[in-house]
Amino acid sequence: MNITAPPSERRVALDSVDAVVRLIFKTAGLSDANASIVSQAVLSAQLRGTRSHGLVRLPYLVDRLVQGGANANGYPTVLTEKAAIAVVDGDRALGPIAARIGMEIAIEKAKHTGIGAVTVRNSDFVGTCAHPAMQACSAGMIGLVWTNGHPGMAAWGGAERAIGNNPLGIAVPRGGEPPIVLDMAMSVSAGGRIRLYAESGKPIPADWAINAEGQPTSNPEEFILGGSLLALGHKGFGLAVIGEILAGVLAGARILSEVPEWFRIPEQPIGNGHFLMALDVAAFIDKSTFEARVSELVTTLTGSKVVAGAAPVRLPGARGNELEAEQRKMGLSLDQKSEANLLELADTLKISREVENLLQTVEEVGR
């Protein structure tokens, strides 16, 4: 897969962008370690093509730290635990920090019991659920992460906002091969993606959202001004309900309308929750047998016949794996909007000189 940066973008060294993002978060109040954790989460989304959860989110996350909605000094702690489960208070830390700690606990428990399940309450925006789910793969485990959020999606057949689109991430290790990664929200489109369309002045497909009157719309601004995301069919709505129960009710977190619109009210705690699970493959089946059987599954599915004119079958996460591998090799494709965000944040935080120096020394590739 050969990816060429569009004319409005340039290739930059990943280490340089990571250094800029970490500096921004450190200046906003995070420790070195936590700034690195959040930077990894943001850049993972950017690298894997989920730009709606990548660098475009930086201004909102920094604003939450500066305005106090998120706790820059948050330290997630275990409230209660048993052999295979734990309940964690996120202490209003940014979601990637709380999820990272939650998955570390789940992995450690799975080493002893074969399975680790952790709930996190009192958290914040987590970004993509795929990132903490893939954390389990490095330990030879299957990872599952579910989160709830602001109710920006209508119920199936509904005409107003009722429930979050409650994203789910599942990552399956494949030995020396890139993992299989399911990363999905329960709406047809993520709200962040619609906002990207609004910024570019492009219309959205009519099955993505409804306006404040409950009517289908192709105008992304109508979604932003009180519209609702549309569920991924009745099955998507059903999964959103289960996600709300696992990540919200079971976690002791806020649910439904109790969860504020985090990007509009940066001074207010979100208080949402996450459900994280790690499954130790070796506790269920011989590891080499598992890897061989998964490889057999992959070969069979990707080699299956397709209808005329269709592309070959691809498994969940294949495109993300390819995008990430290409950009790690050739440099991150940095769009003008994201670069402008970095420079604007640097100016606001009074670190323009440091950020400009880092951006001046990036390695541009393929120009």
Secondary structure, 3 states (H helix, E strand, C coil): CCCCCCCCEEEECHHHHHHHHHHHHHHCCCCHHHHHHHHHHHHHHHHCCCHHHCHHHHHHHHHHHHHCCCCCCCCCEEEEECCCEEEEECCCCCHHHHHHHHHHHHHHHHHHHCEEEEEEECCCCCCCCHHHHHHHHHHCEEEEEEECCCCCEECCCCCCEEECCCCEEEEEEECCEEEEEEEECCECCCHHHHHHHHHHCCCCCCCCEECCCCCECCCHHHHHCCCEECECHHHHHHHHHHHHHHHHHCCCCCCHHHCCCCCCCCCCCCCCCEEEEEEEHHHHCCHHHHHHHHHHHHHHHHCCCCCCCCCCCCCCCHHHHHHHHHHHHHCEEEEHHHHHHHHHHHHHCCCHHHHHHHHHCCCCCCC
